[in-house]
Amino acid sequence: MQVYNVPYNFNHEEKVFGGYVIYLIFGASMLGIFFIPMINIFIKSLLFIILATMFVMFAFLKIDETNADKYFIYILNFFFRKKKYILEKGK
């Protein structure tokens, strides 16, 4: 029996249902912002544009072979990590 080596790449995750569709559903559900009665229409529109654009970018944008959602998580981890401050006396 012959055995064939199959090349595989675990650096890329194929998003069939978990990625594109979910982000597009979240983007479309941002229309629900317009049904909140206590907020001004200008603020509603601005929130809708920002959040819907963000979710569409998460679904389709790649930055250096990294999906935008993972890149966004990296940015959040950078800002909220525990920082080490080193104080030096001036000369």
Secondary structure, 3 states (H helix, E strand, C coil): CCCCCCCCCCCCCCCCCCCHHHHHHHHHHHHHHHHCCCCCHHHHHHHHHHHHHHHHHHHHCEECCEEHHHHHHHHHHHHHCCCCCCCCCCC
